[in-house]
Amino acid sequence: MGEFLPGFAALPPSAFRDSADVADAIDGIRAALESRPAELEKSAQRGRLAQQH
């Protein structure tokens, strides 16, 4: 990690994509992470219902 950060910080802005693209990617990751617990809960509920029948 100590080697990575100085090298990363030394890169010119042109080495990075458009900041809007990065923000969109972060939003997509955030949405996926936020939806995952809800999907897991639905799956657990289906499993509980299946065990009851």
Contacts in CASP RR format, 6 or more apart in sequence:
PFRMAT RR
TARGET T0000
AUTHOR 0000-0000-0000
METHOD contacts of the structure
MODEL  1
MGEFLPGFAALPPSAFRDSADVADAIDGIRAALESRPAELEKSAQRGRLA
QQH
16 22 0 8 1.000
END
